[in-house]
């Protein structure tokens, strides 16, 4: 057994399902009726007390954490309306703009983790990022930073 690898050990491991209450059985049956049948392979339905090897267990899809979902929402908000501006930049400016934008998303996301939100700090981060746009009007910059900050603060409530 000393030369045995972890995968072989996991394949021999048996999992025993705990007995189900009648209410749980009814809810599982309702979900099974609503779920569409998979066309590839029929799956076995295990009853209470049955075992299945660890190697044959289904892999559950990985869901994004609330922070990752919030970061995607922030990124979407920041990029709204900037497609044309981004495409007009040269390659080096685009790369720098994208890199600083990702850093801004991370910083804003960490600010939203705190109990007290500092809107001024979020506006400053957005303003600093938008200043990378060549020839941007400062009034437009201020207005965009405030609008985007308001939308981002609303995102905090949803996540």
C-alpha positions, 0 to 999 in steps of 0.5 A: 500500500505504500506505493499506492497512488491517491486516485486508486485509494479514492476509487476504492473508497465507498460512500454511504448515503444517509437514510432520507426522511419521507419529506426529503424523498418527496422533494427529490422526486419532484426535482427529478420529474422537473429535470430534463433527461440527459441524452448521453447516459442514463444515471442511476438513482441511489437509494438510502443506504446504497454505496457508490465508489468515489471515482464514479461520483459526478463532478459538480460545476464550480460556481463563482463566489459572490466576490467574483460575481461582483467583480464581473458586475463592476467590470461591466459597469466600468466598461459601459460606453467606452468601446469606441474610445478603447478601439481608438487607442493604439495597442500600448494604450489599450494594454495599459488601459486594460491593466489599470482597469483590472486593478481598479476593479480589484481595488473597488471590489475590496472597498465594497467588502468593507462595512462603510462604503467610501464613495469618494474613494471609488470616484477617485479610483474611477477618475484616475483610470479614466484619465488614461483616455487621451484627450478626454474632457474633464467634465465628461470624466467627472460625470462618468466617474460619478455615474459609474460610482453610483451604479457600483454602489448599487451593486453592493446591495445585490451581492 
